[in-house]
Each structure stands twice: as structure tokens, then as C-alpha cells.
Amino acid sequence: MGSKTAALTDLYDRLFAAYGPQHWWPGESPFEVMVGAILTQNTAWANLEKAIAALRAADVLDPQRLRALPPGRLAELIRPAGTFNVKARRLRAFLEWFEGAHGSAVDSLRAVALPRARASLLEIRGIGPETADSILLYALGHPTFVVDAYTWRVLRRHRLAPDETGYDELKALFEDNLPADAALFNEYHALLVRVAKTSCRARARCAGCPLEGLPHDREP
């Protein structure tokens, strides 16, 4: 086992022992998770939940019904998610692509090989790497690692990633050193979010953190 594999495995084991399964992503359907991945950009989870609840209450959490909404009505429903006009345009762009390329069928998109599916999602206006990977992992069950600010913060503080590490480099760190297992990637990312919100905040609260005193923290 390589040193990076050992360090990442140790980190995961500590987090899982401390927090247990996170049951992530808590959506009611793959399509809801896709919508949530787009709406959660730059917003708190509580705000995303309000936007999803509004869509659910309006009975439009369906590709055809959501796409049929007038732009203004869609923006109004997702207002809690913030930057609602921008996100409404991004969501409509995704829905148009989803209909045109896959007939709005989740199984059709899921059947596409991971590299091709990821490349296609990244061509949609407003869909970046984090959103694409969230859709692929959480909605479709593909073994692709999701990187976000929480991931970067935890790994940088524990000397597993230099300050200048980019998205693709950090993603590759996980994918090159861990089994290509969607369930593992899902749980690992959720646990990183949990520890970042609990202890590894912008101002770290290291005392009592499950990762306190990791062996690689003491490396020169």
C-alpha cells in the first residue's frame, strides 16, 4: 500500500468511526439529486432544501413539467437557492440537454460511459466539474470523486494537498489511490463535508476532531 493510499485510508477510517454513514445525497429520486446539484452551487444546504421543497410542493419535480414552466415561475420557485435567475437559466440549459440527448430518461444517461457522460455534462452552460461530478456520483452511481472547498480545506490542513492543488489534481489524488467504488467515494466526500462543518471550519477547531494528530500531520 502506497503512502498516499495509507494516508487517505486512515483519514477515511477515522471519520467513519467518528460519524458513521452519512446517507448522502438525501434526495427522493435521481432526478431530484440532479436538480439539487445545480441549485446547491454557492448556497447553504438549508436554502437548497427550501428550493427543492418549493418545487416539490408545486408538483414540478419532473423533467417535462419543470421544463414547461415559464422562466419567471421557475426562478420564483427556486428563489431560496439564491442567484435564482442565473440558476433558472442553468437548470433550463440542463433540462434541454437532458431531453435532447436522453429523452429525459435517467437510465439512458446512466448507461453512458463515465468519461463520455462527464464530458457531455461539462459542455452544458453553467455546469462545472463539481456539479457534473455530483450528478454522476450521487444521482447516477458512477465512481467519480466530488471535490469542493471542504475537501480542499481538510486535505490542505493535513498536508495531503499543496495550497495550489487544482480540482483535477485533487480528484485524481482520490481516484488514483483508492478503489474505483462509487459507494466509497460517496461516503468519503460526505464525511469530509461533515468534518469540515463540525471541526475543520474556516477557523479550525482541532481539539476533539477525529483527525487530530494524524501521523502525516507531523511530517516535515
mmCIF file of the C-alpha atoms, coordinates in Angstrom:
data_MODEL
# 
_entry.id   MODEL 
# 
loop_
_atom_site.group_PDB 
_atom_site.id 
_atom_site.type_symbol 
_atom_site.label_atom_id 
_atom_site.label_alt_id 
_atom_site.label_comp_id 
_atom_site.label_asym_id 
_atom_site.label_entity_id 
_atom_site.label_seq_id 
_atom_site.pdbx_PDB_ins_code 
_atom_site.Cartn_x 
_atom_site.Cartn_y 
_atom_site.Cartn_z 
_atom_site.occupancy 
_atom_site.B_iso_or_equiv 
_atom_site.pdbx_formal_charge 
_atom_site.auth_seq_id 
_atom_site.auth_comp_id 
_atom_site.auth_asym_id 
_atom_site.auth_atom_id 
_atom_site.pdbx_PDB_model_num 
ATOM 1   C CA . MET A 1 1   ? 0.000   0.000  0.000   1.00 0.00 ? 1   MET A CA 1 
ATOM 2   C CA . GLY A 1 2   ? 1.462   3.364  -1.027  1.00 0.00 ? 2   GLY A CA 1 
ATOM 3   C CA . SER A 1 3   ? 1.886   6.209  1.430   1.00 0.00 ? 3   SER A CA 1 
ATOM 4   C CA . LYS A 1 4   ? -0.917  8.272  -0.134  1.00 0.00 ? 4   LYS A CA 1 
ATOM 5   C CA . THR A 1 5   ? -3.278  5.316  -0.127  1.00 0.00 ? 5   THR A CA 1 
ATOM 6   C CA . ALA A 1 6   ? -2.444  4.644  3.506   1.00 0.00 ? 6   ALA A CA 1 
ATOM 7   C CA . ALA A 1 7   ? -2.945  8.279  4.489   1.00 0.00 ? 7   ALA A CA 1 
ATOM 8   C CA . LEU A 1 8   ? -6.285  8.552  2.672   1.00 0.00 ? 8   LEU A CA 1 
ATOM 9   C CA . THR A 1 9   ? -7.470  5.246  4.119   1.00 0.00 ? 9   THR A CA 1 
ATOM 10  C CA . ASP A 1 10  ? -6.501  6.319  7.636   1.00 0.00 ? 10  ASP A CA 1 
ATOM 11  C CA . LEU A 1 11  ? -8.341  9.603  7.203   1.00 0.00 ? 11  LEU A CA 1 
ATOM 12  C CA . TYR A 1 12  ? -11.471 7.823  5.998   1.00 0.00 ? 12  TYR A CA 1 
ATOM 13  C CA . ASP A 1 13  ? -11.378 5.223  8.746   1.00 0.00 ? 13  ASP A CA 1 
ATOM 14  C CA . ARG A 1 14  ? -11.131 7.900  11.433  1.00 0.00 ? 14  ARG A CA 1 
ATOM 15  C CA . LEU A 1 15  ? -14.019 9.901  10.014  1.00 0.00 ? 15  LEU A CA 1 
ATOM 16  C CA . PHE A 1 16  ? -16.257 6.874  9.551   1.00 0.00 ? 16  PHE A CA 1 
ATOM 17  C CA . ALA A 1 17  ? -15.527 5.658  13.074  1.00 0.00 ? 17  ALA A CA 1 
ATOM 18  C CA . ALA A 1 18  ? -16.445 9.078  14.445  1.00 0.00 ? 18  ALA A CA 1 
ATOM 19  C CA . TYR A 1 19  ? -19.507 9.920  12.359  1.00 0.00 ? 19  TYR A CA 1 
ATOM 20  C CA . GLY A 1 20  ? -20.809 6.710  10.793  1.00 0.00 ? 20  GLY A CA 1 
ATOM 21  C CA . PRO A 1 21  ? -22.756 6.566  7.490   1.00 0.00 ? 21  PRO A CA 1 
ATOM 22  C CA . GLN A 1 22  ? -23.931 9.948  6.232   1.00 0.00 ? 22  GLN A CA 1 
ATOM 23  C CA . HIS A 1 23  ? -26.712 8.665  3.902   1.00 0.00 ? 23  HIS A CA 1 
ATOM 24  C CA . TRP A 1 24  ? -25.797 11.156 1.213   1.00 0.00 ? 24  TRP A CA 1 
ATOM 25  C CA . TRP A 1 25  ? -27.314 12.534 -1.068  1.00 0.00 ? 25  TRP A CA 1 
ATOM 26  C CA . PRO A 1 26  ? -30.716 12.695 0.692   1.00 0.00 ? 26  PRO A CA 1 
ATOM 27  C CA . GLY A 1 27  ? -32.827 13.157 -2.434  1.00 0.00 ? 27  GLY A CA 1 
ATOM 28  C CA . GLU A 1 28  ? -36.048 11.308 -3.212  1.00 0.00 ? 28  GLU A CA 1 
ATOM 29  C CA . SER A 1 29  ? -35.078 10.436 -6.801  1.00 0.00 ? 29  SER A CA 1 
ATOM 30  C CA . PRO A 1 30  ? -32.060 10.610 -9.118  1.00 0.00 ? 30  PRO A CA 1 
ATOM 31  C CA . PHE A 1 31  ? -33.672 13.492 -10.985 1.00 0.00 ? 31  PHE A CA 1 
ATOM 32  C CA . GLU A 1 32  ? -34.160 15.450 -7.759  1.00 0.00 ? 32  GLU A CA 1 
ATOM 33  C CA . VAL A 1 33  ? -30.475 14.946 -6.999  1.00 0.00 ? 33  VAL A CA 1 
ATOM 34  C CA . MET A 1 34  ? -29.566 16.303 -10.450 1.00 0.00 ? 34  MET A CA 1 
ATOM 35  C CA . VAL A 1 35  ? -31.654 19.397 -9.855  1.00 0.00 ? 35  VAL A CA 1 
ATOM 36  C CA . GLY A 1 36  ? -30.190 19.784 -6.382  1.00 0.00 ? 36  GLY A CA 1 
ATOM 37  C CA . ALA A 1 37  ? -26.639 19.544 -7.707  1.00 0.00 ? 37  ALA A CA 1 
ATOM 38  C CA . ILE A 1 38  ? -27.311 22.540 -9.926  1.00 0.00 ? 38  ILE A CA 1 
ATOM 39  C CA . LEU A 1 39  ? -29.167 24.571 -7.308  1.00 0.00 ? 39  LEU A CA 1 
ATOM 40  C CA . THR A 1 40  ? -26.673 23.967 -4.495  1.00 0.00 ? 40  THR A CA 1 
ATOM 41  C CA . GLN A 1 41  ? -23.932 25.966 -6.205  1.00 0.00 ? 41  GLN A CA 1 
ATOM 42  C CA . ASN A 1 42  ? -22.757 28.710 -3.821  1.00 0.00 ? 42  ASN A CA 1 
ATOM 43  C CA . THR A 1 43  ? -25.585 28.308 -1.350  1.00 0.00 ? 43  THR A CA 1 
ATOM 44  C CA . ALA A 1 44  ? -26.173 26.736 2.047   1.00 0.00 ? 44  ALA A CA 1 
ATOM 45  C CA . TRP A 1 45  ? -27.804 23.324 2.213   1.00 0.00 ? 45  TRP A CA 1 
ATOM 46  C CA . ALA A 1 46  ? -30.770 24.748 4.146   1.00 0.00 ? 46  ALA A CA 1 
ATOM 47  C CA . ASN A 1 47  ? -31.505 27.110 1.252   1.00 0.00 ? 47  ASN A CA 1 
ATOM 48  C CA . LEU A 1 48  ? -31.312 24.281 -1.246  1.00 0.00 ? 48  LEU A CA 1 
ATOM 49  C CA . GLU A 1 49  ? -33.799 22.288 0.824   1.00 0.00 ? 49  GLU A CA 1 
ATOM 50  C CA . LYS A 1 50  ? -36.243 25.219 0.727   1.00 0.00 ? 50  LYS A CA 1 
ATOM 51  C CA . ALA A 1 51  ? -35.956 25.466 -3.055  1.00 0.00 ? 51  ALA A CA 1 
ATOM 52  C CA . ILE A 1 52  ? -36.448 21.716 -3.513  1.00 0.00 ? 52  ILE A CA 1 
ATOM 53  C CA . ALA A 1 53  ? -39.429 21.813 -1.137  1.00 0.00 ? 53  ALA A CA 1 
ATOM 54  C CA . ALA A 1 54  ? -40.987 24.591 -3.219  1.00 0.00 ? 54  ALA A CA 1 
ATOM 55  C CA . LEU A 1 55  ? -40.540 22.581 -6.426  1.00 0.00 ? 55  LEU A CA 1 
ATOM 56  C CA . ARG A 1 56  ? -41.991 19.524 -4.735  1.00 0.00 ? 56  ARG A CA 1 
ATOM 57  C CA . ALA A 1 57  ? -44.978 21.466 -3.384  1.00 0.00 ? 57  ALA A CA 1 
ATOM 58  C CA . ALA A 1 58  ? -45.657 22.799 -6.884  1.00 0.00 ? 58  ALA A CA 1 
ATOM 59  C CA . ASP A 1 59  ? -45.517 19.207 -8.177  1.00 0.00 ? 59  ASP A CA 1 
ATOM 60  C CA . VAL A 1 60  ? -42.947 20.040 -10.852 1.00 0.00 ? 60  VAL A CA 1 
ATOM 61  C CA . LEU A 1 61  ? -40.021 17.812 -9.836  1.00 0.00 ? 61  LEU A CA 1 
ATOM 62  C CA . ASP A 1 62  ? -40.304 16.031 -13.152 1.00 0.00 ? 62  ASP A CA 1 
ATOM 63  C CA . PRO A 1 63  ? -38.204 16.791 -16.267 1.00 0.00 ? 63  PRO A CA 1 
ATOM 64  C CA . GLN A 1 64  ? -41.150 17.586 -18.539 1.00 0.00 ? 64  GLN A CA 1 
ATOM 65  C CA . ARG A 1 65  ? -43.112 19.640 -16.005 1.00 0.00 ? 65  ARG A CA 1 
ATOM 66  C CA . LEU A 1 66  ? -40.050 21.560 -14.897 1.00 0.00 ? 66  LEU A CA 1 
ATOM 67  C CA . ARG A 1 67  ? -39.043 22.311 -18.466 1.00 0.00 ? 67  ARG A CA 1 
ATOM 68  C CA . ALA A 1 68  ? -42.576 23.506 -19.282 1.00 0.00 ? 68  ALA A CA 1 
ATOM 69  C CA . LEU A 1 69  ? -42.529 26.155 -16.550 1.00 0.00 ? 69  LEU A CA 1 
ATOM 70  C CA . PRO A 1 70  ? -42.254 29.774 -17.708 1.00 0.00 ? 70  PRO A CA 1 
ATOM 71  C CA . PRO A 1 71  ? -38.782 31.106 -16.847 1.00 0.00 ? 71  PRO A CA 1 
ATOM 72  C CA . GLY A 1 72  ? -40.185 33.590 -14.356 1.00 0.00 ? 72  GLY A CA 1 
ATOM 73  C CA . ARG A 1 73  ? -42.150 30.940 -12.493 1.00 0.00 ? 73  ARG A CA 1 
ATOM 74  C CA . LEU A 1 74  ? -39.142 28.636 -12.318 1.00 0.00 ? 74  LEU A CA 1 
ATOM 75  C CA . ALA A 1 75  ? -36.990 31.448 -10.948 1.00 0.00 ? 75  ALA A CA 1 
ATOM 76  C CA . GLU A 1 76  ? -39.654 32.269 -8.370  1.00 0.00 ? 76  GLU A CA 1 
ATOM 77  C CA . LEU A 1 77  ? -39.809 28.684 -7.106  1.00 0.00 ? 77  LEU A CA 1 
ATOM 78  C CA . ILE A 1 78  ? -36.046 28.345 -6.716  1.00 0.00 ? 78  ILE A CA 1 
ATOM 79  C CA . ARG A 1 79  ? -35.574 31.806 -5.182  1.00 0.00 ? 79  ARG A CA 1 
ATOM 80  C CA . PRO A 1 80  ? -34.431 30.388 -1.797  1.00 0.00 ? 80  PRO A CA 1 
ATOM 81  C CA . ALA A 1 81  ? -31.364 28.876 -3.505  1.00 0.00 ? 81  ALA A CA 1 
ATOM 82  C CA . GLY A 1 82  ? -30.015 32.348 -4.311  1.00 0.00 ? 82  GLY A CA 1 
ATOM 83  C CA . THR A 1 83  ? -28.948 33.844 -7.674  1.00 0.00 ? 83  THR A CA 1 
ATOM 84  C CA . PHE A 1 84  ? -32.245 32.357 -8.817  1.00 0.00 ? 84  PHE A CA 1 
ATOM 85  C CA . ASN A 1 85  ? -32.334 33.918 -12.295 1.00 0.00 ? 85  ASN A CA 1 
ATOM 86  C CA . VAL A 1 86  ? -28.881 32.548 -13.097 1.00 0.00 ? 86  VAL A CA 1 
ATOM 87  C CA . LYS A 1 87  ? -29.718 29.132 -11.678 1.00 0.00 ? 87  LYS A CA 1 
ATOM 88  C CA . ALA A 1 88  ? -33.011 29.056 -13.557 1.00 0.00 ? 88  ALA A CA 1 
ATOM 89  C CA . ARG A 1 89  ? -31.091 29.534 -16.815 1.00 0.00 ? 89  ARG A CA 1 
ATOM 90  C CA . ARG A 1 90  ? -28.598 26.827 -15.859 1.00 0.00 ? 90  ARG A CA 1 
ATOM 91  C CA . LEU A 1 91  ? -31.362 24.444 -14.919 1.00 0.00 ? 91  LEU A CA 1 
ATOM 92  C CA . ARG A 1 92  ? -33.211 25.065 -18.172 1.00 0.00 ? 92  ARG A CA 1 
ATOM 93  C CA . ALA A 1 93  ? -29.994 24.503 -20.148 1.00 0.00 ? 93  ALA A CA 1 
ATOM 94  C CA . PHE A 1 94  ? -29.548 21.172 -18.391 1.00 0.00 ? 94  PHE A CA 1 
ATOM 95  C CA . LEU A 1 95  ? -33.175 20.183 -18.939 1.00 0.00 ? 95  LEU A CA 1 
ATOM 96  C CA . GLU A 1 96  ? -32.986 20.989 -22.656 1.00 0.00 ? 96  GLU A CA 1 
ATOM 97  C CA . TRP A 1 97  ? -29.820 18.914 -22.978 1.00 0.00 ? 97  TRP A CA 1 
ATOM 98  C CA . PHE A 1 98  ? -31.317 16.075 -20.923 1.00 0.00 ? 98  PHE A CA 1 
ATOM 99  C CA . GLU A 1 99  ? -34.390 15.967 -23.153 1.00 0.00 ? 99  GLU A CA 1 
ATOM 100 C CA . GLY A 1 100 ? -32.486 16.274 -26.419 1.00 0.00 ? 100 GLY A CA 1 
ATOM 101 C CA . ALA A 1 101 ? -29.709 13.812 -25.623 1.00 0.00 ? 101 ALA A CA 1 
ATOM 102 C CA . HIS A 1 102 ? -31.526 11.301 -23.436 1.00 0.00 ? 102 HIS A CA 1 
ATOM 103 C CA . GLY A 1 103 ? -35.260 11.846 -23.743 1.00 0.00 ? 103 GLY A CA 1 
ATOM 104 C CA . SER A 1 104 ? -35.196 12.958 -20.075 1.00 0.00 ? 104 SER A CA 1 
ATOM 105 C CA . ALA A 1 105 ? -34.542 9.320  -19.113 1.00 0.00 ? 105 ALA A CA 1 
ATOM 106 C CA . VAL A 1 106 ? -32.205 8.758  -16.175 1.00 0.00 ? 106 VAL A CA 1 
ATOM 107 C CA . ASP A 1 107 ? -31.408 5.209  -17.296 1.00 0.00 ? 107 ASP A CA 1 
ATOM 108 C CA . SER A 1 108 ? -30.302 6.493  -20.702 1.00 0.00 ? 108 SER A CA 1 
ATOM 109 C CA . LEU A 1 109 ? -27.823 8.900  -19.123 1.00 0.00 ? 109 LEU A CA 1 
ATOM 110 C CA . ARG A 1 110 ? -26.666 6.307  -16.604 1.00 0.00 ? 110 ARG A CA 1 
ATOM 111 C CA . ALA A 1 111 ? -25.842 3.891  -19.430 1.00 0.00 ? 111 ALA A CA 1 
ATOM 112 C CA . VAL A 1 112 ? -23.288 6.277  -20.950 1.00 0.00 ? 112 VAL A CA 1 
ATOM 113 C CA . ALA A 1 113 ? -19.673 5.501  -20.086 1.00 0.00 ? 113 ALA A CA 1 
ATOM 114 C CA . LEU A 1 114 ? -18.340 7.755  -17.325 1.00 0.00 ? 114 LEU A CA 1 
ATOM 115 C CA . PRO A 1 115 ? -15.722 9.721  -19.322 1.00 0.00 ? 115 PRO A CA 1 
ATOM 116 C CA . ARG A 1 116 ? -18.183 10.481 -22.117 1.00 0.00 ? 116 ARG A CA 1 
ATOM 117 C CA . ALA A 1 117 ? -21.015 11.357 -19.716 1.00 0.00 ? 117 ALA A CA 1 
ATOM 118 C CA . ARG A 1 118 ? -18.755 13.721 -17.766 1.00 0.00 ? 118 ARG A CA 1 
ATOM 119 C CA . ALA A 1 119 ? -17.502 15.419 -20.928 1.00 0.00 ? 119 ALA A CA 1 
ATOM 120 C CA . SER A 1 120 ? -21.090 15.912 -22.130 1.00 0.00 ? 120 SER A CA 1 
ATOM 121 C CA . LEU A 1 121 ? -22.215 17.433 -18.833 1.00 0.00 ? 121 LEU A CA 1 
ATOM 122 C CA . LEU A 1 122 ? -19.274 19.840 -18.829 1.00 0.00 ? 122 LEU A CA 1 
ATOM 123 C CA . GLU A 1 123 ? -20.377 21.153 -22.220 1.00 0.00 ? 123 GLU A CA 1 
ATOM 124 C CA . ILE A 1 124 ? -23.647 22.424 -20.720 1.00 0.00 ? 124 ILE A CA 1 
ATOM 125 C CA . ARG A 1 125 ? -23.532 26.103 -19.882 1.00 0.00 ? 125 ARG A CA 1 
ATOM 126 C CA . GLY A 1 126 ? -23.266 26.616 -16.135 1.00 0.00 ? 126 GLY A CA 1 
ATOM 127 C CA . ILE A 1 127 ? -22.254 23.022 -15.330 1.00 0.00 ? 127 ILE A CA 1 
ATOM 128 C CA . GLY A 1 128 ? -18.755 22.915 -13.842 1.00 0.00 ? 128 GLY A CA 1 
ATOM 129 C CA . PRO A 1 129 ? -16.667 19.969 -12.621 1.00 0.00 ? 129 PRO A CA 1 
ATOM 130 C CA . GLU A 1 130 ? -18.138 19.855 -9.108  1.00 0.00 ? 130 GLU A CA 1 
ATOM 131 C CA . THR A 1 131 ? -21.724 19.904 -10.372 1.00 0.00 ? 131 THR A CA 1 
ATOM 132 C CA . ALA A 1 132 ? -21.006 17.348 -13.093 1.00 0.00 ? 132 ALA A CA 1 
ATOM 133 C CA . ASP A 1 133 ? -19.304 15.000 -10.649 1.00 0.00 ? 133 ASP A CA 1 
ATOM 134 C CA . SER A 1 134 ? -22.131 15.418 -8.127  1.00 0.00 ? 134 SER A CA 1 
ATOM 135 C CA . ILE A 1 135 ? -24.660 14.380 -10.778 1.00 0.00 ? 135 ILE A CA 1 
ATOM 136 C CA . LEU A 1 136 ? -22.529 11.445 -11.882 1.00 0.00 ? 136 LEU A CA 1 
ATOM 137 C CA . LEU A 1 137 ? -21.762 10.165 -8.387  1.00 0.00 ? 137 LEU A CA 1 
ATOM 138 C CA . TYR A 1 138 ? -24.853 10.942 -6.348  1.00 0.00 ? 138 TYR A CA 1 
ATOM 139 C CA . ALA A 1 139 ? -27.586 10.652 -8.966  1.00 0.00 ? 139 ALA A CA 1 
ATOM 140 C CA . LEU A 1 140 ? -26.118 8.038  -11.296 1.00 0.00 ? 140 LEU A CA 1 
ATOM 141 C CA . GLY A 1 141 ? -23.796 5.993  -9.096  1.00 0.00 ? 141 GLY A CA 1 
ATOM 142 C CA . HIS A 1 142 ? -20.622 6.444  -11.152 1.00 0.00 ? 142 HIS A CA 1 
ATOM 143 C CA . PRO A 1 143 ? -17.266 6.163  -9.346  1.00 0.00 ? 143 PRO A CA 1 
ATOM 144 C CA . THR A 1 144 ? -16.115 9.764  -9.740  1.00 0.00 ? 144 THR A CA 1 
ATOM 145 C CA . PHE A 1 145 ? -14.880 11.777 -6.780  1.00 0.00 ? 145 PHE A CA 1 
ATOM 146 C CA . VAL A 1 146 ? -16.516 15.120 -5.967  1.00 0.00 ? 146 VAL A CA 1 
ATOM 147 C CA . VAL A 1 147 ? -14.144 17.880 -4.914  1.00 0.00 ? 147 VAL A CA 1 
ATOM 148 C CA . ASP A 1 148 ? -15.322 21.020 -3.161  1.00 0.00 ? 148 ASP A CA 1 
ATOM 149 C CA . ALA A 1 149 ? -13.974 23.710 -0.849  1.00 0.00 ? 149 ALA A CA 1 
ATOM 150 C CA . TYR A 1 150 ? -14.427 21.410 2.145   1.00 0.00 ? 150 TYR A CA 1 
ATOM 151 C CA . THR A 1 151 ? -12.326 18.679 0.514   1.00 0.00 ? 151 THR A CA 1 
ATOM 152 C CA . TRP A 1 152 ? -9.556  21.104 -0.305  1.00 0.00 ? 152 TRP A CA 1 
ATOM 153 C CA . ARG A 1 153 ? -9.546  22.639 3.173   1.00 0.00 ? 153 ARG A CA 1 
ATOM 154 C CA . VAL A 1 154 ? -9.294  19.317 5.030   1.00 0.00 ? 154 VAL A CA 1 
ATOM 155 C CA . LEU A 1 155 ? -6.599  17.853 2.806   1.00 0.00 ? 155 LEU A CA 1 
ATOM 156 C CA . ARG A 1 156 ? -4.523  21.036 2.750   1.00 0.00 ? 156 ARG A CA 1 
ATOM 157 C CA . ARG A 1 157 ? -4.539  21.285 6.541   1.00 0.00 ? 157 ARG A CA 1 
ATOM 158 C CA . HIS A 1 158 ? -3.409  17.679 6.828   1.00 0.00 ? 158 HIS A CA 1 
ATOM 159 C CA . ARG A 1 159 ? -0.632  18.112 4.261   1.00 0.00 ? 159 ARG A CA 1 
ATOM 160 C CA . LEU A 1 160 ? -2.186  15.823 1.711   1.00 0.00 ? 160 LEU A CA 1 
ATOM 161 C CA . ALA A 1 161 ? -2.579  18.578 -0.877  1.00 0.00 ? 161 ALA A CA 1 
ATOM 162 C CA . PRO A 1 162 ? -0.439  21.678 -1.534  1.00 0.00 ? 162 PRO A CA 1 
ATOM 163 C CA . ASP A 1 163 ? -2.132  25.075 -1.493  1.00 0.00 ? 163 ASP A CA 1 
ATOM 164 C CA . GLU A 1 164 ? -2.016  25.341 -5.282  1.00 0.00 ? 164 GLU A CA 1 
ATOM 165 C CA . THR A 1 165 ? -3.698  21.966 -5.926  1.00 0.00 ? 165 THR A CA 1 
ATOM 166 C CA . GLY A 1 166 ? -6.406  22.287 -8.576  1.00 0.00 ? 166 GLY A CA 1 
ATOM 167 C CA . TYR A 1 167 ? -9.704  20.460 -8.951  1.00 0.00 ? 167 TYR A CA 1 
ATOM 168 C CA . ASP A 1 168 ? -8.467  17.746 -11.298 1.00 0.00 ? 168 ASP A CA 1 
ATOM 169 C CA . GLU A 1 169 ? -5.325  17.109 -9.242  1.00 0.00 ? 169 GLU A CA 1 
ATOM 170 C CA . LEU A 1 170 ? -7.265  16.701 -6.024  1.00 0.00 ? 170 LEU A CA 1 
ATOM 171 C CA . LYS A 1 171 ? -9.829  14.478 -7.740  1.00 0.00 ? 171 LYS A CA 1 
ATOM 172 C CA . ALA A 1 172 ? -7.000  12.329 -9.115  1.00 0.00 ? 172 ALA A CA 1 
ATOM 173 C CA . LEU A 1 173 ? -5.461  12.004 -5.646  1.00 0.00 ? 173 LEU A CA 1 
ATOM 174 C CA . PHE A 1 174 ? -8.529  10.066 -4.512  1.00 0.00 ? 174 PHE A CA 1 
ATOM 175 C CA . GLU A 1 175 ? -9.214  8.196  -7.721  1.00 0.00 ? 175 GLU A CA 1 
ATOM 176 C CA . ASP A 1 176 ? -5.586  7.088  -8.208  1.00 0.00 ? 176 ASP A CA 1 
ATOM 177 C CA . ASN A 1 177 ? -5.117  5.886  -4.637  1.00 0.00 ? 177 ASN A CA 1 
ATOM 178 C CA . LEU A 1 178 ? -8.468  4.337  -3.716  1.00 0.00 ? 178 LEU A CA 1 
ATOM 179 C CA . PRO A 1 179 ? -10.637 1.631  -5.309  1.00 0.00 ? 179 PRO A CA 1 
ATOM 180 C CA . ALA A 1 180 ? -12.994 2.910  -8.024  1.00 0.00 ? 180 ALA A CA 1 
ATOM 181 C CA . ASP A 1 181 ? -16.034 2.415  -5.811  1.00 0.00 ? 181 ASP A CA 1 
ATOM 182 C CA . ALA A 1 182 ? -18.985 4.796  -6.036  1.00 0.00 ? 182 ALA A CA 1 
ATOM 183 C CA . ALA A 1 183 ? -20.227 3.897  -2.547  1.00 0.00 ? 183 ALA A CA 1 
ATOM 184 C CA . LEU A 1 184 ? -16.791 4.633  -1.080  1.00 0.00 ? 184 LEU A CA 1 
ATOM 185 C CA . PHE A 1 185 ? -16.447 7.935  -2.935  1.00 0.00 ? 185 PHE A CA 1 
ATOM 186 C CA . ASN A 1 186 ? -19.965 8.916  -1.884  1.00 0.00 ? 186 ASN A CA 1 
ATOM 187 C CA . GLU A 1 187 ? -19.329 8.201  1.791   1.00 0.00 ? 187 GLU A CA 1 
ATOM 188 C CA . TYR A 1 188 ? -15.839 9.709  1.780   1.00 0.00 ? 188 TYR A CA 1 
ATOM 189 C CA . HIS A 1 189 ? -16.946 13.028 0.348   1.00 0.00 ? 189 HIS A CA 1 
ATOM 190 C CA . ALA A 1 190 ? -19.918 13.216 2.714   1.00 0.00 ? 190 ALA A CA 1 
ATOM 191 C CA . LEU A 1 191 ? -17.619 12.575 5.676   1.00 0.00 ? 191 LEU A CA 1 
ATOM 192 C CA . LEU A 1 192 ? -15.229 15.310 4.527   1.00 0.00 ? 192 LEU A CA 1 
ATOM 193 C CA . VAL A 1 193 ? -18.151 17.732 4.399   1.00 0.00 ? 193 VAL A CA 1 
ATOM 194 C CA . ARG A 1 194 ? -19.199 16.630 7.897   1.00 0.00 ? 194 ARG A CA 1 
ATOM 195 C CA . VAL A 1 195 ? -15.778 17.160 9.484   1.00 0.00 ? 195 VAL A CA 1 
ATOM 196 C CA . ALA A 1 196 ? -15.316 20.468 7.657   1.00 0.00 ? 196 ALA A CA 1 
ATOM 197 C CA . LYS A 1 197 ? -18.595 21.767 9.045   1.00 0.00 ? 197 LYS A CA 1 
ATOM 198 C CA . THR A 1 198 ? -18.008 20.349 12.525  1.00 0.00 ? 198 THR A CA 1 
ATOM 199 C CA . SER A 1 199 ? -14.315 20.902 13.240  1.00 0.00 ? 199 SER A CA 1 
ATOM 200 C CA . CYS A 1 200 ? -12.296 21.893 10.191  1.00 0.00 ? 200 CYS A CA 1 
ATOM 201 C CA . ARG A 1 201 ? -14.070 25.207 9.770   1.00 0.00 ? 201 ARG A CA 1 
ATOM 202 C CA . ALA A 1 202 ? -12.623 28.369 8.270   1.00 0.00 ? 202 ALA A CA 1 
ATOM 203 C CA . ARG A 1 203 ? -11.215 28.862 11.757  1.00 0.00 ? 203 ARG A CA 1 
ATOM 204 C CA . ALA A 1 204 ? -10.199 25.339 12.724  1.00 0.00 ? 204 ALA A CA 1 
ATOM 205 C CA . ARG A 1 205 ? -11.438 23.682 15.919  1.00 0.00 ? 205 ARG A CA 1 
ATOM 206 C CA . CYS A 1 206 ? -8.812  20.942 16.137  1.00 0.00 ? 206 CYS A CA 1 
ATOM 207 C CA . ALA A 1 207 ? -9.406  19.856 19.734  1.00 0.00 ? 207 ALA A CA 1 
ATOM 208 C CA . GLY A 1 208 ? -11.565 16.746 19.655  1.00 0.00 ? 208 GLY A CA 1 
ATOM 209 C CA . CYS A 1 209 ? -11.523 16.470 15.862  1.00 0.00 ? 209 CYS A CA 1 
ATOM 210 C CA . PRO A 1 210 ? -11.372 12.846 14.638  1.00 0.00 ? 210 PRO A CA 1 
ATOM 211 C CA . LEU A 1 211 ? -8.369  13.835 12.518  1.00 0.00 ? 211 LEU A CA 1 
ATOM 212 C CA . GLU A 1 212 ? -6.424  15.427 15.355  1.00 0.00 ? 212 GLU A CA 1 
ATOM 213 C CA . GLY A 1 213 ? -2.881  14.066 15.482  1.00 0.00 ? 213 GLY A CA 1 
ATOM 214 C CA . LEU A 1 214 ? -2.857  12.223 12.164  1.00 0.00 ? 214 LEU A CA 1 
ATOM 215 C CA . PRO A 1 215 ? 0.632   10.748 11.611  1.00 0.00 ? 215 PRO A CA 1 
ATOM 216 C CA . HIS A 1 216 ? 1.194   12.676 8.385   1.00 0.00 ? 216 HIS A CA 1 
ATOM 217 C CA . ASP A 1 217 ? 0.451   15.950 10.195  1.00 0.00 ? 217 ASP A CA 1 
ATOM 218 C CA . ARG A 1 218 ? 3.842   15.608 11.826  1.00 0.00 ? 218 ARG A CA 1 
ATOM 219 C CA . GLU A 1 219 ? 5.785   15.088 8.612   1.00 0.00 ? 219 GLU A CA 1 
ATOM 220 C CA . PRO A 1 220 ? 8.247   17.899 7.847   1.00 0.00 ? 220 PRO A CA 1 
# 
